[in-house]
């Protein structure tokens, strides 16, 4: 601790420094910490979660097909939400994410801390000429009036706004590329600096009696739907495979009013405060319209919450060794260095937002399949030890309109955390870590994340063990795909309760841990009538709401024996990916399934050993 003038400076050394505490940054930190890296996580907000936090409350979105749903840390997060937050209170969801970080003793977390400086140094590289490395970053922590200086081997900018770009000289992109540059159908005719806009949303609550709303002077006035919808965007339309989306505002259908959007035609960073004030007037104006103008059937609804911090969709995007395009997405993105994937439609929002009410708020292209995202998109082209995850990866504006959603950002963050760990362990820069791409992909999959074009490699220990499974059961269990792709039964085996799965080894084997992948109920819908979408979060509250429950498909109770000795037992499991430390030299492992809700059998996708 030292003085900087009359203010204190706290200096730390770590392996990996993550800037940004949204889902991408948080999962990057957790993934690296679980690989035994010493991690510092810096967030400028008082809670973790970014756009998914209780401050902004945007739903997590990702691949649209049930069987394409993102897994890994984002899935663990969801399963923990269901276990510990059955009423889906946004503040408790914040606490669930905080608890995941709290459990990792290798993470030192600084909240309310904004990075405002970085030290870089030039280095000579035989292949790239002169490149920079980041030596340290410095943040200002508002709550303690302290400067936080962090020295690290690898840095990840998961801030969304790419705060380290200007501070380090990292190359970046801004705005919309001209159509001729990449031949993208959604690209602008000419290059400009416009982006997708910012949004503030609201939460409504249903009551059992009438609730009035009296508008105030600062609120906008929208006396008719046309006041913010216009006439050209009165309904969803389809042209040349592109969908123009309407400004739906039926709270009873759980519309989250994502289209209350402004600021894409100005600077989404420098003008954010001004845009936020405009959005504050707009969101209250929309609520006044819903309550007091026209027949919306909202007499018994009150306003439960309104955001005060605008959520952003786009600002700066870093240049990596590869720039992902709309064409890559539409062709399925099969890359040799795939480390994540996307599945949200190409969903390009009108930069003017509500100021251009006569036009559609977004144009969308549905995808035929998920697409891979290459490792070359998540490290800097000119800053040797800088990585990034989230909405600031190396993609075009059109591609960003798909990759920006938070489930995609989450698996990117997990991949970056794994890559940072490899870089530190092998003492190489992130670009060079790409030479070990097969190992990196295996690590990502070991953490439960799915790579659509890469089958998981089964461990040698389980492959060569003798088991009491049939040949077909073993073939399915070890096929490297740990989820249904089109239906149940293709990549899982169904086994009866109380019948153990046995693995025996001809010679004693040292087992570090056991890895089990159970069924989570991939095709489960949380609430009826579309009131709760694919990810288990909610915005509005209805009288018909009921607490969510742990999936009845998950095996709740099981035991593990090593050479007849009980080493693990649970009767309250709620996770679909379970890792059990063993740390023994053994000749036999037995897995005893014991308890599942209202069933006599369970589905198993994988058992493996390390």
C-alpha positions in Angstrom: 0.0 0.0 0.0 1.4 3.4 -1.0 0.3 7.0 -1.2 -0.5 8.7 -4.5 -0.7 12.2 -3.4 -3.1 12.0 -0.5 -4.8 8.9 -1.9 -3.8 5.3 -1.3 -2.6 2.9 -4.0 -2.9 -0.9 -3.5 -0.6 -3.0 -5.7 -1.2 -6.6 -6.5 0.5 -9.3 -8.5 -1.4 -12.1 -10.2 -1.4 -14.5 -13.1 -4.5 -13.2 -14.8 -6.4 -9.9 -14.5 -9.9 -9.7 -15.8 -11.5 -6.3 -16.4 -15.3 -6.4 -16.4 -17.6 -8.3 -14.1 -20.4 -9.2 -16.5 -21.0 -12.9 -17.3 -18.1 -13.1 -19.7 -15.6 -11.6 -17.3 -16.9 -13.5 -14.3 -16.8 -16.8 -16.0 -13.3 -16.1 -17.5 -12.1 -15.5 -13.9 -13.8 -18.6 -12.5 -12.5 -20.9 -15.3 -8.9 -19.6 -14.8 -9.2 -19.9 -11.0 -10.3 -23.5 -11.3 -7.1 -24.1 -13.2 -5.2 -22.8 -10.2 -4.3 -19.4 -11.6 -4.2 -16.4 -9.2 -6.9 -14.1 -10.6 -7.9 -10.5 -10.0 -11.4 -9.6 -11.2 -12.2 -5.9 -11.5 -15.7 -4.6 -12.0 -17.0 -1.0 -12.1 -20.4 -2.0 -10.7 -21.5 -2.9 -7.2 -22.8 -6.3 -8.3 -21.6 -8.9 -10.8 -23.6 -10.0 -13.9 -23.5 -7.0 -16.2 -26.6 -6.8 -18.3 -28.0 -9.8 -16.5 -27.6 -8.3 -13.1 -30.4 -6.8 -11.0 -29.2 -3.3 -12.2 -30.2 -3.9 -15.8 -32.2 -7.2 -15.8 -31.9 -8.2 -19.4 -32.7 -11.9 -20.0 -29.9 -14.2 -20.9 -30.2 -15.2 -24.5 -28.4 -17.7 -26.7 -29.0 -20.5 -29.2 -32.7 -20.9 -29.8 -33.0 -24.7 -30.1 -33.3 -26.5 -26.8 -30.6 -29.0 -27.7 -28.2 -26.2 -28.7 -28.5 -24.5 -25.3 -25.1 -23.3 -23.9 -23.6 -25.3 -21.2 -20.5 -25.1 -18.9 -20.4 -22.3 -16.4 -23.5 -20.6 -17.7 -25.4 -23.8 -17.2 -24.0 -24.3 -13.7 -25.1 -20.7 -13.0 -28.6 -21.5 -14.1 -28.8 -24.7 -12.1 -27.6 -22.8 -9.0 -30.3 -20.1 -9.6 -33.0 -22.8 -9.7 -31.6 -24.4 -6.4 -31.1 -21.2 -4.4 -33.6 -18.8 -6.0 -36.8 -20.6 -6.7 -38.8 -17.3 -6.8 -36.3 -15.9 -9.3 -35.6 -12.7 -7.4 -33.0 -10.6 -9.4 -31.1 -9.7 -6.3 -30.7 -13.3 -5.2 -29.5 -14.1 -8.7 -26.8 -11.5 -8.1 -26.0 -13.4 -4.9 -25.8 -16.7 -6.7 -23.2 -15.4 -9.1 -21.3 -13.7 -6.3 -21.3 -17.1 -4.4 -19.7 -18.8 -7.4 -16.9 -16.3 -7.3 -16.7 -16.4 -3.5 -16.1 -20.1 -3.7 -13.0 -19.6 -5.7 -10.2 -18.8 -3.3 -7.9 -18.0 -6.2 -10.0 -14.9 -7.2 -9.6 -11.5 -5.6 -12.6 -9.4 -6.5 -12.8 -5.6 -6.6 -16.2 -4.1 -7.1 -17.0 -0.4 -7.7 -13.6 -0.1 -9.4 -13.1 1.5 -12.8 -10.0 0.9 -14.8 -8.5 4.3 -15.8 -4.9 3.6 -16.7 -2.6 1.0 -18.1 1.2 0.6 -18.3 2.5 -1.0 -21.5 5.9 -1.8 -22.8 7.3 -2.5 -26.3 9.0 -5.8 -27.1 10.8 -7.2 -30.1 9.2 -10.2 -31.8 11.0 -12.0 -34.6 7.8 -12.6 -36.6 5.6 -9.7 -35.8 8.0 -6.8 -35.5 7.3 -4.5 -32.5 4.4 -5.4 -30.3 3.2 -4.2 -27.0 2.5 -6.1 -23.8 0.5 -4.8 -20.9 2.4 -4.7 -17.6 -0.3 -3.4 -15.3 -3.7 -1.8 -15.1 -4.9 0.7 -12.5 -8.4 1.1 -11.3 -10.1 3.7 -9.1 -12.3 2.2 -6.4 -15.0 4.7 -5.5 -16.1 3.1 -2.2 -12.6 3.1 -0.7 -11.0 6.1 -2.5 -8.1 3.8 -3.4 -6.2 3.2 -6.6 -5.9 -0.5 -7.4 -2.8 -1.4 -9.5 -2.6 -4.9 -10.8 0.4 -6.5 -12.4 -0.4 -9.7 -14.4 1.0 -12.1 -17.1 -2.3 -12.1 -19.1 -5.1 -9.5 -19.2 -8.7 -10.0 -20.4 -10.9 -7.0 -21.3 -14.4 -8.2 -20.7 -15.7 -4.7 -20.0 -17.9 -4.5 -23.1 -16.8 -1.0 -23.8 -13.2 -2.2 -24.4 -11.7 0.3 -21.8 -8.2 -1.1 -22.5 -8.2 -0.3 -26.2 -7.4 3.4 -26.0 -5.3 2.9 -22.8 -3.0 0.3 -24.4 -3.1 1.2 -28.2 -4.8 -2.1 -29.0 -6.3 -2.1 -32.5 -10.1 -2.0 -32.6 -13.2 -1.5 -34.9 -16.1 0.8 -34.4 -19.4 1.2 -36.2 -20.7 -0.5 -39.3 -18.5 -1.8 -42.1 -19.3 -1.0 -45.7 -21.1 -3.8 -47.6 -18.3 -4.2 -50.1 -15.7 -5.0 -47.4 -17.1 -8.4 -46.4 -20.1 -8.8 -48.7 -22.5 -8.9 -45.8 -26.2 -8.5 -46.6 -27.0 -6.5 -43.4 -23.9 -4.3 -43.7 -24.4 -0.5 -44.3 -23.9 0.7 -47.9 -21.1 2.9 -46.7 -19.0 2.8 -43.5 -20.2 4.8 -40.5 -19.8 5.0 -36.8 -23.3 4.0 -35.9 -24.0 1.1 -33.5 -26.9 -0.7 -32.0 -28.4 1.3 -29.2 -28.8 1.3 -25.4 -31.9 0.2 -23.5 -33.6 0.7 -20.2 -36.4 -1.8 -19.4 -39.0 -2.1 -16.7 -40.6 -4.9 -14.6 -44.4 -5.0 -14.0 -46.2 -6.9 -11.2 -49.8 -8.2 -11.4 -52.0 -7.5 -8.4 -55.5 -8.8 -7.4 -56.9 -5.3 -7.6 -56.7 -2.2 -9.8 -53.6 -0.1 -9.7 -53.4 3.4 -11.2 -50.4 5.2 -12.6 -50.0 9.0 -12.6 -47.4 10.3 -15.0 -44.8 13.0 -14.1 -43.5 15.9 -16.2 -40.2 14.3 -17.3 -42.0 11.3 -18.8 -42.6 11.1 -22.6 -46.1 11.1 -23.9 -47.2 8.3 -26.3 -50.9 8.6 -26.8 -51.1 5.9 -29.5 -49.1 2.8 -30.6 -48.1 4.8 -33.7 -46.3 7.3 -31.5 -43.5 4.8 -31.0 -44.3 2.0 -33.4 -45.0 4.1 -36.5 -47.1 2.6 -39.3 -44.4 0.7 -41.3 -43.5 -1.4 -38.3 -47.0 -2.3 -37.1 -46.4 -6.0 -37.4 -43.6 -8.5 -37.9 -42.8 -8.8 -41.6 -40.7 -11.2 -43.6 -38.7 -10.2 -46.7 -35.9 -12.1 -48.3 -35.5 -14.2 -45.2 -35.1 -11.2 -43.0 -37.7 -10.4 -40.3 -38.6 -6.9 -39.3 -39.7 -7.0 -35.7 -42.5 -5.0 -34.2 -42.3 -3.0 -31.0 -44.5 -5.4 -29.0 -45.6 -4.1 -25.6 -48.0 -6.8 -24.3 -46.7 -7.3 -20.8 -49.2 -10.2 -20.4 -47.2 -12.1 -23.1 -44.0 -11.3 -21.1 -42.7 -8.8 -23.6 -39.6 -7.2 -22.0 -39.8 -4.0 -24.1 -36.2 -4.5 -25.5 -37.1 -1.9 -28.2 -37.0 1.0 -25.8 -33.7 1.8 -27.4 -31.7 5.0 -28.2 -28.2 6.1 -28.8 -27.0 4.0 -31.7 -26.7 7.1 -33.8 -24.5 8.9 -31.3 -21.5 7.7 -29.3 -22.6 4.7 -27.1 -19.8 5.4 -24.6 -19.2 9.2 -24.6 -22.9 10.0 -24.9 -24.1 7.2 -22.6 -25.2 9.6 -19.8 -27.2 11.7 -22.1 -28.8 8.7 -23.8 -29.6 7.2 -20.4 -31.6 10.3 -19.4 -33.5 10.1 -22.7 -34.3 6.5 -22.1 -35.4 7.2 -18.6 -38.1 9.5 -20.0 -39.0 7.0 -22.7 -39.4 3.9 -20.5 -41.7 5.7 -18.2 -43.6 7.1 -21.1 -44.2 3.6 -22.5 -45.5 2.5 -19.1 -47.8 5.5 -19.1 -49.0 4.5 -22.5 -49.6 0.9 -21.4 -51.5 2.0 -18.4 -53.4 5.1 -19.6 -53.7 5.1 -23.4 -55.6 2.4 -25.3 -57.0 -0.9 -24.1 -54.0 -3.0 -22.9 -55.7 -5.0 -20.2 -53.2 -3.7 -17.6 -55.6 -2.3 -15.0 -54.3 -4.7 -12.3 -50.6 -4.3 -13.0 -48.3 -1.9 -11.1 -44.8 -0.8 -12.0 -42.4 -3.0 -9.9 -39.0 -1.7 -11.1 -37.4 0.5 -13.7 -33.7 0.4 -14.6 -31.6 3.4 -13.9 -28.5 2.2 -15.8 -28.8 1.7 -19.6 -27.7 -1.7 -21.0 -25.5 -1.5 -24.0 -25.4 -3.7 -27.1 -22.4 -2.4 -28.9 -19.4 0.0 -28.6 -15.9 -1.0 -29.6 -14.7 -4.3 -31.0 -11.1 -5.5 -30.8 -9.2 -6.6 -33.8 -8.0 -10.2 -33.5 -6.2 -12.5 -35.9 -9.6 -13.3 -37.5 -12.7 -11.2 -38.0 -15.9 -13.2 -37.8 -18.5 -12.1 -40.4 -22.2 -12.6 -41.2 -21.2 -15.0 -43.9 -19.3 -17.2 -41.5 -22.3 -17.3 -39.3 -24.7 -18.2 -42.1 -22.4 -21.0 -43.3 -22.1 -22.6 -39.9 -18.7 -21.4 -38.9 -16.7 -24.7 -38.9 -13.3 -23.5 -37.8 -10.3 -25.7 -36.8 -9.8 -23.5 -33.7 -13.4 -23.4 -32.5 -13.6 -22.5 -28.8 -17.3 -21.4 -28.6 -20.4 -21.1 -30.7 -23.4 -18.9 -31.3 -27.0 -19.6 -32.2 -28.9 -16.4 -31.7 -30.3 -15.0 -35.0 -28.4 -12.2 -36.8 -30.4 -9.5 -35.0 -29.3 -6.0 -36.2 -31.0 -3.2 -34.3 -31.9 0.2 -35.9 -29.3 2.7 -34.6 -31.9 5.4 -34.2 -34.1 3.2 -32.1 -37.3 4.9 -31.0 -36.3 8.1 -32.8 -37.0 6.3 -36.0 -40.4 4.9 -35.0 -41.6 4.6 -38.6 -39.1 1.9 -39.3 -38.6 -1.5 -37.7 -36.5 -1.6 -34.5 -34.6 -4.6 -35.7 -34.0 -6.8 -38.8 -33.3 -10.5 -38.0 -32.1 -13.4 -40.0 -33.0 -16.8 -38.5 -30.2 -19.4 -38.5 -30.4 -22.9 -39.8 -27.8 -24.1 -37.3 -25.4 -23.0 -34.7 -22.0 -21.7 -35.8 -18.5 -22.0 -34.4 -16.4 -19.0 -33.1 -12.6 -19.4 -33.6 -10.0 -18.8 -31.0 -8.4 -16.2 -33.3 -11.3 -13.8 -32.4 -10.5 -13.5 -28.7 -6.9 -12.2 -28.5 -5.4 -9.0 -29.7 -3.7 -8.6 -33.0 -1.1 -6.3 -31.6 -1.1 -6.5 -27.8 0.7 -9.8 -27.0 -1.0 -10.5 -23.7 -4.4 -9.1 -24.2 -7.5 -11.2 -24.6 -11.2 -10.3 -24.6 -14.6 -11.9 -24.3 -18.1 -10.6 -24.6 -19.6 -8.1 -27.1 -16.1 -6.8 -27.9 -14.6 -9.7 -29.7 -13.2 -9.6 -33.2 -16.3 -9.6 -35.3 -18.0 -7.3 -37.8 -21.0 -5.2 -36.8 -23.4 -7.6 -38.6 -21.8 -10.7 -36.9 -21.9 -8.9 -33.5 -25.7 -8.7 -33.8 -25.7 -12.4 -33.1 -22.6 -13.0 -30.9 -23.5 -10.2 -28.5 -26.1 -12.1 -26.5 -25.1 -13.2 -23.0 -25.1 -17.0 -23.2 -22.7 -16.7 -26.2 -20.6 -14.2 -24.2 -20.6 -16.5 -21.2 -19.0 -19.5 -23.1 -16.6 -17.1 -24.7 -15.5 -16.0 -21.3 -15.1 -19.5 -20.1 -12.9 -20.3 -23.1 -10.8 -17.2 -22.5 -10.2 -18.2 -18.9 -9.1 -21.7 -20.0 -6.8 -20.2 -22.7 -5.3 -17.7 -20.2 -4.6 -20.7 -17.9 -2.8 -22.5 -20.7 -0.8 -19.4 -21.6 0.4 -19.0 -18.0 1.2 -22.7 -17.6 3.1 -23.0 -20.8 4.7 -19.6 -20.4 3.5 -18.4 -23.9 1.4 -15.6 -25.1 -2.3 -16.2 -26.0 -1.5 -16.4 -29.8 1.0 -19.1 -29.2 -1.4 -20.9 -26.9 -3.4 -21.5 -30.1 -0.7 -23.9 -31.2 -2.1 -26.2 -28.6 -5.7 -25.9 -29.8 -6.7 -29.5 -29.3 -5.6 -29.3 -25.7 -7.5 -26.1 -25.2 -10.6 -27.5 -26.8 -10.4 -30.5 -24.4 -10.1 -28.2 -21.4 -13.1 -26.2 -22.5 -15.1 -29.4 -22.9 -13.9 -30.8 -19.6 -15.6 -27.7 -18.0 -18.9 -28.8 -19.5 -18.9 -26.4 -22.5 -20.2 -27.7 -25.8 -18.3 -27.3 -29.2 -20.7 -28.3 -32.0 -18.0 -29.3 -34.5 -15.6 -31.0 -32.0 -16.4 -34.3 -30.2 -15.0 -34.6 -26.7 -12.1 -37.0 -26.3 -12.8 -39.7 -23.7 -10.0 -40.2 -21.2 -7.8 -43.2 -21.6 -8.5 -44.5 -18.1 -12.2 -45.0 -18.7 -11.7 -46.2 -22.3 -9.5 -49.1 -21.3 -11.3 -50.0 -18.1 -13.5 -53.1 -17.9 -17.1 -52.2 -17.1 -20.4 -54.0 -16.5 -21.9 -52.0 -19.4 -22.9 -53.6 -22.7 -20.8 -52.8 -25.8 -23.6 -50.5 -27.1 -24.0 -48.7 -23.8 -20.2 -48.1 -23.6 -20.1 -47.0 -27.2 -22.9 -44.4 -26.6 -21.5 -43.3 -23.3 -18.0 -42.6 -24.8 -19.1 -41.1 -28.1 -17.9 -37.6 -27.1 -21.4 -35.9 -27.3 -22.8 -35.0 -23.9 -26.3 -33.8 -24.9 -29.1 -34.8 -27.2 -28.7 -33.3 -30.7 -32.0 -34.3 -32.2 -33.6 -36.5 -29.5 -33.0 -38.4 -26.3 -31.5 -41.8 -26.6 -28.9 -41.0 -29.2 -26.1 -39.8 -26.9 -27.2 -41.1 -23.5 -28.0 -44.4 -21.8 -30.9 -45.1 -19.5 -30.0 -47.1 -16.4 -32.1 -48.5 -13.5 -31.6 -47.1 -10.0 -29.7 -49.1 -7.5 -27.7 -51.0 -10.2 -24.0 -49.8 -9.9 -21.9 -48.8 -12.9 -18.5 -50.5 -12.3 -15.1 -49.7 -13.7 -12.2 -52.2 -13.0 -8.6 -51.8 -13.9 -6.2 -54.6 -14.7 -3.5 -52.8 -12.8 -3.9 -50.1 -10.1 -4.5 -46.7 -11.6 -4.1 -43.3 -10.0 -7.4 -41.4 -10.2 -7.5 -37.7 -9.6 -11.2 -37.1 -10.1 -14.3 -38.6 -11.5 -16.4 -36.6 -14.0 -20.1 -37.4 -14.5 -22.6 -35.8 -16.9 -26.3 -36.3 -16.0 -29.5 -35.4 -17.7 -30.7 -31.9 -16.9 -34.0 -32.0 -18.9 -32.8 -30.4 -22.1 -36.3 -29.8 -23.5 -37.7 -28.5 -20.2 -39.9 -25.3 -20.3 -40.0 -23.4 -17.1 -43.4 -21.7 -17.0 -46.5 -22.0 -19.3 -47.6 -19.6 -22.0 -44.0 -18.4 -22.8 -43.8 -16.4 -19.6 -40.3 -17.7 -18.9 -38.0 -18.3 -21.8 -35.1 -20.7 -22.2 -32.8 -19.4 -19.5 -34.3 -19.5 -16.0 -34.8 -15.7 -15.3 -37.9 -13.6 -15.1 -38.7 -10.0 -15.4 -42.4 -9.4 -14.8 -44.4 -11.0 -11.9 -47.8 -12.7 -12.4 -50.3 -14.0 -9.9 -50.0 -17.4 -11.6 -46.2 -17.6 -11.0 -45.0 -20.6 -9.0 -41.6 -21.4 -7.6 -39.2 -23.1 -10.1 -38.0 -26.5 -9.1 -34.8 -28.5 -9.7 -35.3 -30.6 -12.8 -36.9 -33.9 -12.0 -34.5 -35.4 -14.7 -31.4 -34.8 -12.6 -30.1 -37.7 -10.5 -30.4 -36.4 -6.9 -28.8 -39.2 -4.9 -25.8 -41.3 -5.7 -22.7 -42.8 -4.1 -19.2 -43.5 -5.3 -17.0 -46.3 -3.9 -13.2 -46.8 -4.6 -12.1 -50.4 -3.9 -15.1 -50.8 -1.7 -14.6 -47.6 0.4 -17.3 -44.9 0.3 -15.6 -41.7 -1.0 -18.7 -39.6 -2.0 -22.4 -39.6 -1.2 -25.1 -37.1 -1.9 -28.9 -37.1 -1.7 -29.4 -33.5 -2.8 -27.6 -33.1 -6.1 -28.8 -30.4 -8.4 -26.0 -30.2 -11.0 -25.8 -32.0 -14.3 -22.0 -31.9 -14.4 -20.5 -33.3 -11.3 -16.8 -33.6 -10.5 -15.8 -35.7 -7.6 -12.2 -35.6 -6.2 -10.8 -39.1 -5.6 -6.9 -38.7 -5.4 -6.4 -42.5 -4.9 -4.6 -45.4 -6.6 -7.4 -47.9 -7.1 -8.4 -51.1 -9.0 -12.2 -50.5 -9.0 -14.6 -47.6 -9.0 -18.3 -48.1 -8.5 -21.0 -45.5 -9.1 -24.3 -46.2 -7.3 -27.4 -44.3 -8.6 -29.9 -44.1 -5.7 -32.5 -41.3 -6.0 -34.4 -39.5 -8.7 -37.8 -37.8 -8.5 -40.7 -40.1 -9.4 -38.6 -42.4 -11.6 -37.0 -45.7 -11.4 -34.3 -45.0 -14.0 -32.0 -42.1 -15.0 -30.2 -40.9 -18.0 -26.4 -40.8 -18.1 -24.4 -38.9 -20.8 -20.8 -39.5 -19.6 -18.5 -41.0 -16.9 -14.8 -40.2 -17.1 -11.7 -40.2 -15.0 -8.6 -38.0 -14.8 
